[in-house]
Amino acid sequence: MRVPRESQVKKYIKTIRQNLERLEALLKEPQPINLDPRPQDRRTELLEQIYVLGVIDQPKLFRMLDQRRIPHAWIGAQSRANYLEMWTAAAGNILYRTTEKAIDELDLGRLIAISEHSALSNEVLAEDWDSQEDAAYDQL
């Protein structure tokens, strides 16, 4: 077995130090915050609404599609993608609901409107505003 020469060892140590410095620089860089990597498209928006409703009947789904000028063939496309499930109720009504695949892949149910975020924070801010800790600052 051949023993590395001192110059080779120094070269390897220098390379390791350079790589370590690069890694440390990467850790110090601010990371961009990406809350939603996918912008919400029309399909996701409709599936979100169906998810929130739980179940939707065919006439109501047709009205929602017509309001957005989306062809009714959208239903078949979502069914083939396994995002939308269809069945016929005992009364003969055709009903739809989102599938587990759609919930998982599209994060359905986790998308909260910005107005809901502000409403949530208003209550917390009101509690803090009237707290004893805040009152101590009011006396200064």
PyMOL commands that place a pseudoatom at each C-alpha (Angstrom):
pseudoatom trace, name=CA, resn=MET, resi=1, chain=A, elem=C, hetatm=0, pos=[0.000, 0.000, 0.000]
pseudoatom trace, name=CA, resn=ARG, resi=2, chain=A, elem=C, hetatm=0, pos=[1.302, 3.424, -0.914]
pseudoatom trace, name=CA, resn=VAL, resi=3, chain=A, elem=C, hetatm=0, pos=[1.378, 6.197, 1.715]
pseudoatom trace, name=CA, resn=PRO, resi=4, chain=A, elem=C, hetatm=0, pos=[0.176, 9.598, 0.431]
pseudoatom trace, name=CA, resn=ARG, resi=5, chain=A, elem=C, hetatm=0, pos=[2.750, 12.301, 0.404]
pseudoatom trace, name=CA, resn=GLU, resi=6, chain=A, elem=C, hetatm=0, pos=[2.461, 15.328, 2.672]
pseudoatom trace, name=CA, resn=SER, resi=7, chain=A, elem=C, hetatm=0, pos=[1.615, 17.603, -0.267]
pseudoatom trace, name=CA, resn=GLN, resi=8, chain=A, elem=C, hetatm=0, pos=[-1.316, 15.384, -1.251]
pseudoatom trace, name=CA, resn=VAL, resi=9, chain=A, elem=C, hetatm=0, pos=[-2.627, 15.409, 2.310]
pseudoatom trace, name=CA, resn=LYS, resi=10, chain=A, elem=C, hetatm=0, pos=[-2.418, 19.215, 2.417]
pseudoatom trace, name=CA, resn=LYS, resi=11, chain=A, elem=C, hetatm=0, pos=[-4.201, 19.397, -0.932]
pseudoatom trace, name=CA, resn=TYR, resi=12, chain=A, elem=C, hetatm=0, pos=[-7.040, 17.191, 0.347]
pseudoatom trace, name=CA, resn=ILE, resi=13, chain=A, elem=C, hetatm=0, pos=[-7.372, 19.217, 3.558]
pseudoatom trace, name=CA, resn=LYS, resi=14, chain=A, elem=C, hetatm=0, pos=[-7.469, 22.442, 1.535]
pseudoatom trace, name=CA, resn=THR, resi=15, chain=A, elem=C, hetatm=0, pos=[-10.222, 20.995, -0.694]
pseudoatom trace, name=CA, resn=ILE, resi=16, chain=A, elem=C, hetatm=0, pos=[-12.226, 19.885, 2.349]
pseudoatom trace, name=CA, resn=ARG, resi=17, chain=A, elem=C, hetatm=0, pos=[-11.930, 23.364, 3.907]
pseudoatom trace, name=CA, resn=GLN, resi=18, chain=A, elem=C, hetatm=0, pos=[-13.079, 25.034, 0.666]
pseudoatom trace, name=CA, resn=ASN, resi=19, chain=A, elem=C, hetatm=0, pos=[-16.074, 22.723, 0.439]
pseudoatom trace, name=CA, resn=LEU, resi=20, chain=A, elem=C, hetatm=0, pos=[-16.902, 23.378, 4.084]
pseudoatom trace, name=CA, resn=GLU, resi=21, chain=A, elem=C, hetatm=0, pos=[-16.762, 27.141, 3.494]
pseudoatom trace, name=CA, resn=ARG, resi=22, chain=A, elem=C, hetatm=0, pos=[-19.118, 26.769, 0.520]
pseudoatom trace, name=CA, resn=LEU, resi=23, chain=A, elem=C, hetatm=0, pos=[-21.555, 24.748, 2.605]
pseudoatom trace, name=CA, resn=GLU, resi=24, chain=A, elem=C, hetatm=0, pos=[-21.465, 27.306, 5.416]
pseudoatom trace, name=CA, resn=ALA, resi=25, chain=A, elem=C, hetatm=0, pos=[-22.108, 30.095, 2.890]
pseudoatom trace, name=CA, resn=LEU, resi=26, chain=A, elem=C, hetatm=0, pos=[-25.122, 28.197, 1.575]
pseudoatom trace, name=CA, resn=LEU, resi=27, chain=A, elem=C, hetatm=0, pos=[-26.499, 27.828, 5.087]
pseudoatom trace, name=CA, resn=LYS, resi=28, chain=A, elem=C, hetatm=0, pos=[-26.163, 31.559, 5.693]
pseudoatom trace, name=CA, resn=GLU, resi=29, chain=A, elem=C, hetatm=0, pos=[-28.044, 32.519, 2.520]
pseudoatom trace, name=CA, resn=PRO, resi=30, chain=A, elem=C, hetatm=0, pos=[-31.658, 33.492, 3.164]
pseudoatom trace, name=CA, resn=GLN, resi=31, chain=A, elem=C, hetatm=0, pos=[-34.020, 30.860, 1.842]
pseudoatom trace, name=CA, resn=PRO, resi=32, chain=A, elem=C, hetatm=0, pos=[-37.001, 32.070, -0.171]
pseudoatom trace, name=CA, resn=ILE, resi=33, chain=A, elem=C, hetatm=0, pos=[-40.330, 31.350, 1.463]
pseudoatom trace, name=CA, resn=ASN, resi=34, chain=A, elem=C, hetatm=0, pos=[-42.641, 29.599, -0.941]
pseudoatom trace, name=CA, resn=LEU, resi=35, chain=A, elem=C, hetatm=0, pos=[-45.998, 29.124, 0.744]
pseudoatom trace, name=CA, resn=ASP, resi=36, chain=A, elem=C, hetatm=0, pos=[-47.766, 27.527, -2.183]
pseudoatom trace, name=CA, resn=PRO, resi=37, chain=A, elem=C, hetatm=0, pos=[-45.537, 26.090, -4.895]
pseudoatom trace, name=CA, resn=ARG, resi=38, chain=A, elem=C, hetatm=0, pos=[-48.469, 25.685, -7.261]
pseudoatom trace, name=CA, resn=PRO, resi=39, chain=A, elem=C, hetatm=0, pos=[-50.691, 28.637, -7.996]
pseudoatom trace, name=CA, resn=GLN, resi=40, chain=A, elem=C, hetatm=0, pos=[-54.265, 27.612, -7.457]
pseudoatom trace, name=CA, resn=ASP, resi=41, chain=A, elem=C, hetatm=0, pos=[-55.754, 26.847, -10.861]
pseudoatom trace, name=CA, resn=ARG, resi=42, chain=A, elem=C, hetatm=0, pos=[-59.415, 26.552, -11.789]
pseudoatom trace, name=CA, resn=ARG, resi=43, chain=A, elem=C, hetatm=0, pos=[-59.398, 22.778, -11.369]
pseudoatom trace, name=CA, resn=THR, resi=44, chain=A, elem=C, hetatm=0, pos=[-57.956, 22.958, -7.874]
pseudoatom trace, name=CA, resn=GLU, resi=45, chain=A, elem=C, hetatm=0, pos=[-60.365, 25.735, -6.935]
pseudoatom trace, name=CA, resn=LEU, resi=46, chain=A, elem=C, hetatm=0, pos=[-63.373, 23.684, -8.032]
pseudoatom trace, name=CA, resn=LEU, resi=47, chain=A, elem=C, hetatm=0, pos=[-62.102, 20.533, -6.352]
pseudoatom trace, name=CA, resn=GLU, resi=48, chain=A, elem=C, hetatm=0, pos=[-61.492, 22.554, -3.179]
pseudoatom trace, name=CA, resn=GLN, resi=49, chain=A, elem=C, hetatm=0, pos=[-65.109, 23.748, -3.245]
pseudoatom trace, name=CA, resn=ILE, resi=50, chain=A, elem=C, hetatm=0, pos=[-66.390, 20.213, -3.782]
pseudoatom trace, name=CA, resn=TYR, resi=51, chain=A, elem=C, hetatm=0, pos=[-64.177, 18.992, -0.944]
pseudoatom trace, name=CA, resn=VAL, resi=52, chain=A, elem=C, hetatm=0, pos=[-65.513, 21.673, 1.412]
pseudoatom trace, name=CA, resn=LEU, resi=53, chain=A, elem=C, hetatm=0, pos=[-69.113, 20.827, 0.474]
pseudoatom trace, name=CA, resn=GLY, resi=54, chain=A, elem=C, hetatm=0, pos=[-68.423, 17.116, 0.955]
pseudoatom trace, name=CA, resn=VAL, resi=55, chain=A, elem=C, hetatm=0, pos=[-70.785, 15.992, -1.792]
pseudoatom trace, name=CA, resn=ILE, resi=56, chain=A, elem=C, hetatm=0, pos=[-72.255, 17.883, -4.705]
pseudoatom trace, name=CA, resn=ASP, resi=57, chain=A, elem=C, hetatm=0, pos=[-75.087, 16.901, -7.025]
pseudoatom trace, name=CA, resn=GLN, resi=58, chain=A, elem=C, hetatm=0, pos=[-74.791, 17.034, -10.787]
pseudoatom trace, name=CA, resn=PRO, resi=59, chain=A, elem=C, hetatm=0, pos=[-77.024, 20.086, -11.447]
pseudoatom trace, name=CA, resn=LYS, resi=60, chain=A, elem=C, hetatm=0, pos=[-75.073, 22.186, -8.942]
pseudoatom trace, name=CA, resn=LEU, resi=61, chain=A, elem=C, hetatm=0, pos=[-71.733, 21.043, -10.385]
pseudoatom trace, name=CA, resn=PHE, resi=62, chain=A, elem=C, hetatm=0, pos=[-72.954, 21.884, -13.889]
pseudoatom trace, name=CA, resn=ARG, resi=63, chain=A, elem=C, hetatm=0, pos=[-73.931, 25.401, -12.712]
pseudoatom trace, name=CA, resn=MET, resi=64, chain=A, elem=C, hetatm=0, pos=[-70.484, 25.890, -11.140]
pseudoatom trace, name=CA, resn=LEU, resi=65, chain=A, elem=C, hetatm=0, pos=[-68.803, 24.800, -14.369]
pseudoatom trace, name=CA, resn=ASP, resi=66, chain=A, elem=C, hetatm=0, pos=[-71.067, 27.011, -16.491]
pseudoatom trace, name=CA, resn=GLN, resi=67, chain=A, elem=C, hetatm=0, pos=[-70.315, 30.057, -14.303]
pseudoatom trace, name=CA, resn=ARG, resi=68, chain=A, elem=C, hetatm=0, pos=[-66.603, 29.538, -14.947]
pseudoatom trace, name=CA, resn=ARG, resi=69, chain=A, elem=C, hetatm=0, pos=[-67.127, 28.682, -18.629]
pseudoatom trace, name=CA, resn=ILE, resi=70, chain=A, elem=C, hetatm=0, pos=[-65.532, 25.270, -18.140]
pseudoatom trace, name=CA, resn=PRO, resi=71, chain=A, elem=C, hetatm=0, pos=[-66.843, 22.484, -20.385]
pseudoatom trace, name=CA, resn=HIS, resi=72, chain=A, elem=C, hetatm=0, pos=[-68.678, 19.636, -18.682]
pseudoatom trace, name=CA, resn=ALA, resi=73, chain=A, elem=C, hetatm=0, pos=[-66.022, 17.287, -20.049]
pseudoatom trace, name=CA, resn=TRP, resi=74, chain=A, elem=C, hetatm=0, pos=[-63.958, 18.560, -17.096]
pseudoatom trace, name=CA, resn=ILE, resi=75, chain=A, elem=C, hetatm=0, pos=[-65.855, 16.068, -14.919]
pseudoatom trace, name=CA, resn=GLY, resi=76, chain=A, elem=C, hetatm=0, pos=[-64.664, 13.123, -16.989]
pseudoatom trace, name=CA, resn=ALA, resi=77, chain=A, elem=C, hetatm=0, pos=[-61.089, 14.408, -16.988]
pseudoatom trace, name=CA, resn=GLN, resi=78, chain=A, elem=C, hetatm=0, pos=[-61.093, 14.680, -13.193]
pseudoatom trace, name=CA, resn=SER, resi=79, chain=A, elem=C, hetatm=0, pos=[-62.650, 11.229, -12.892]
pseudoatom trace, name=CA, resn=ARG, resi=80, chain=A, elem=C, hetatm=0, pos=[-59.960, 9.715, -15.155]
pseudoatom trace, name=CA, resn=ALA, resi=81, chain=A, elem=C, hetatm=0, pos=[-57.283, 11.468, -13.072]
pseudoatom trace, name=CA, resn=ASN, resi=82, chain=A, elem=C, hetatm=0, pos=[-58.904, 9.844, -10.007]
pseudoatom trace, name=CA, resn=TYR, resi=83, chain=A, elem=C, hetatm=0, pos=[-59.578, 13.258, -8.433]
pseudoatom trace, name=CA, resn=LEU, resi=84, chain=A, elem=C, hetatm=0, pos=[-63.362, 13.083, -8.630]
pseudoatom trace, name=CA, resn=GLU, resi=85, chain=A, elem=C, hetatm=0, pos=[-65.632, 10.195, -7.717]
pseudoatom trace, name=CA, resn=MET, resi=86, chain=A, elem=C, hetatm=0, pos=[-69.160, 9.796, -9.065]
pseudoatom trace, name=CA, resn=TRP, resi=87, chain=A, elem=C, hetatm=0, pos=[-72.017, 7.588, -7.924]
pseudoatom trace, name=CA, resn=THR, resi=88, chain=A, elem=C, hetatm=0, pos=[-75.785, 7.388, -8.266]
pseudoatom trace, name=CA, resn=ALA, resi=89, chain=A, elem=C, hetatm=0, pos=[-77.913, 7.786, -5.155]
pseudoatom trace, name=CA, resn=ALA, resi=90, chain=A, elem=C, hetatm=0, pos=[-80.973, 5.650, -4.478]
pseudoatom trace, name=CA, resn=ALA, resi=91, chain=A, elem=C, hetatm=0, pos=[-83.253, 8.451, -5.714]
pseudoatom trace, name=CA, resn=GLY, resi=92, chain=A, elem=C, hetatm=0, pos=[-81.387, 8.507, -9.029]
pseudoatom trace, name=CA, resn=ASN, resi=93, chain=A, elem=C, hetatm=0, pos=[-79.399, 11.682, -8.348]
pseudoatom trace, name=CA, resn=ILE, resi=94, chain=A, elem=C, hetatm=0, pos=[-75.820, 11.704, -9.592]
pseudoatom trace, name=CA, resn=LEU, resi=95, chain=A, elem=C, hetatm=0, pos=[-73.435, 12.832, -6.856]
pseudoatom trace, name=CA, resn=TYR, resi=96, chain=A, elem=C, hetatm=0, pos=[-69.753, 13.744, -6.860]
pseudoatom trace, name=CA, resn=ARG, resi=97, chain=A, elem=C, hetatm=0, pos=[-67.034, 13.985, -4.211]
pseudoatom trace, name=CA, resn=THR, resi=98, chain=A, elem=C, hetatm=0, pos=[-63.277, 14.415, -4.194]
pseudoatom trace, name=CA, resn=THR, resi=99, chain=A, elem=C, hetatm=0, pos=[-61.050, 11.382, -3.767]
pseudoatom trace, name=CA, resn=GLU, resi=100, chain=A, elem=C, hetatm=0, pos=[-58.269, 10.786, -1.268]
pseudoatom trace, name=CA, resn=LYS, resi=101, chain=A, elem=C, hetatm=0, pos=[-55.796, 11.153, -4.129]
pseudoatom trace, name=CA, resn=ALA, resi=102, chain=A, elem=C, hetatm=0, pos=[-57.064, 14.677, -4.860]
pseudoatom trace, name=CA, resn=ILE, resi=103, chain=A, elem=C, hetatm=0, pos=[-57.005, 15.594, -1.172]
pseudoatom trace, name=CA, resn=ASP, resi=104, chain=A, elem=C, hetatm=0, pos=[-53.423, 14.402, -0.776]
pseudoatom trace, name=CA, resn=GLU, resi=105, chain=A, elem=C, hetatm=0, pos=[-51.916, 15.612, -4.060]
pseudoatom trace, name=CA, resn=LEU, resi=106, chain=A, elem=C, hetatm=0, pos=[-53.669, 18.984, -4.221]
pseudoatom trace, name=CA, resn=ASP, resi=107, chain=A, elem=C, hetatm=0, pos=[-53.634, 19.697, -0.476]
pseudoatom trace, name=CA, resn=LEU, resi=108, chain=A, elem=C, hetatm=0, pos=[-57.382, 20.156, -0.437]
pseudoatom trace, name=CA, resn=GLY, resi=109, chain=A, elem=C, hetatm=0, pos=[-58.755, 21.422, 2.832]
pseudoatom trace, name=CA, resn=ARG, resi=110, chain=A, elem=C, hetatm=0, pos=[-55.476, 23.107, 3.728]
pseudoatom trace, name=CA, resn=LEU, resi=111, chain=A, elem=C, hetatm=0, pos=[-55.925, 26.139, 1.529]
pseudoatom trace, name=CA, resn=ILE, resi=112, chain=A, elem=C, hetatm=0, pos=[-57.286, 28.977, 3.640]
pseudoatom trace, name=CA, resn=ALA, resi=113, chain=A, elem=C, hetatm=0, pos=[-58.384, 32.261, 2.177]
pseudoatom trace, name=CA, resn=ILE, resi=114, chain=A, elem=C, hetatm=0, pos=[-56.345, 35.305, 3.204]
pseudoatom trace, name=CA, resn=SER, resi=115, chain=A, elem=C, hetatm=0, pos=[-59.410, 36.860, 4.797]
pseudoatom trace, name=CA, resn=GLU, resi=116, chain=A, elem=C, hetatm=0, pos=[-59.677, 33.870, 7.118]
pseudoatom trace, name=CA, resn=HIS, resi=117, chain=A, elem=C, hetatm=0, pos=[-56.028, 34.330, 8.158]
pseudoatom trace, name=CA, resn=SER, resi=118, chain=A, elem=C, hetatm=0, pos=[-56.676, 37.945, 9.107]
pseudoatom trace, name=CA, resn=ALA, resi=119, chain=A, elem=C, hetatm=0, pos=[-59.804, 36.996, 11.031]
pseudoatom trace, name=CA, resn=LEU, resi=120, chain=A, elem=C, hetatm=0, pos=[-57.807, 34.450, 13.016]
pseudoatom trace, name=CA, resn=SER, resi=121, chain=A, elem=C, hetatm=0, pos=[-55.136, 36.980, 13.923]
pseudoatom trace, name=CA, resn=ASN, resi=122, chain=A, elem=C, hetatm=0, pos=[-57.657, 39.682, 14.928]
pseudoatom trace, name=CA, resn=GLU, resi=123, chain=A, elem=C, hetatm=0, pos=[-58.820, 37.633, 17.896]
pseudoatom trace, name=CA, resn=VAL, resi=124, chain=A, elem=C, hetatm=0, pos=[-55.261, 36.992, 19.093]
pseudoatom trace, name=CA, resn=LEU, resi=125, chain=A, elem=C, hetatm=0, pos=[-54.297, 40.644, 18.685]
pseudoatom trace, name=CA, resn=ALA, resi=126, chain=A, elem=C, hetatm=0, pos=[-57.379, 41.759, 20.616]
pseudoatom trace, name=CA, resn=GLU, resi=127, chain=A, elem=C, hetatm=0, pos=[-56.460, 39.457, 23.498]
pseudoatom trace, name=CA, resn=ASP, resi=128, chain=A, elem=C, hetatm=0, pos=[-52.907, 40.760, 23.556]
pseudoatom trace, name=CA, resn=TRP, resi=129, chain=A, elem=C, hetatm=0, pos=[-54.053, 44.372, 23.293]
pseudoatom trace, name=CA, resn=ASP, resi=130, chain=A, elem=C, hetatm=0, pos=[-56.157, 44.046, 26.436]
pseudoatom trace, name=CA, resn=SER, resi=131, chain=A, elem=C, hetatm=0, pos=[-53.647, 41.923, 28.376]
pseudoatom trace, name=CA, resn=GLN, resi=132, chain=A, elem=C, hetatm=0, pos=[-52.084, 42.906, 31.700]
pseudoatom trace, name=CA, resn=GLU, resi=133, chain=A, elem=C, hetatm=0, pos=[-48.649, 42.854, 30.095]
pseudoatom trace, name=CA, resn=ASP, resi=134, chain=A, elem=C, hetatm=0, pos=[-49.767, 45.434, 27.554]
pseudoatom trace, name=CA, resn=ALA, resi=135, chain=A, elem=C, hetatm=0, pos=[-51.378, 47.570, 30.269]
pseudoatom trace, name=CA, resn=ALA, resi=136, chain=A, elem=C, hetatm=0, pos=[-47.956, 47.906, 31.919]
pseudoatom trace, name=CA, resn=TYR, resi=137, chain=A, elem=C, hetatm=0, pos=[-46.678, 49.641, 28.793]
pseudoatom trace, name=CA, resn=ASP, resi=138, chain=A, elem=C, hetatm=0, pos=[-49.707, 51.941, 28.730]
pseudoatom trace, name=CA, resn=GLN, resi=139, chain=A, elem=C, hetatm=0, pos=[-48.665, 53.365, 32.112]
pseudoatom trace, name=CA, resn=LEU, resi=140, chain=A, elem=C, hetatm=0, pos=[-45.165, 54.358, 30.946]
for i in range(1, 140): cmd.bond("trace and resi %d" % i, "trace and resi %d" % (i + 1))
show_as sticks, trace
zoom trace
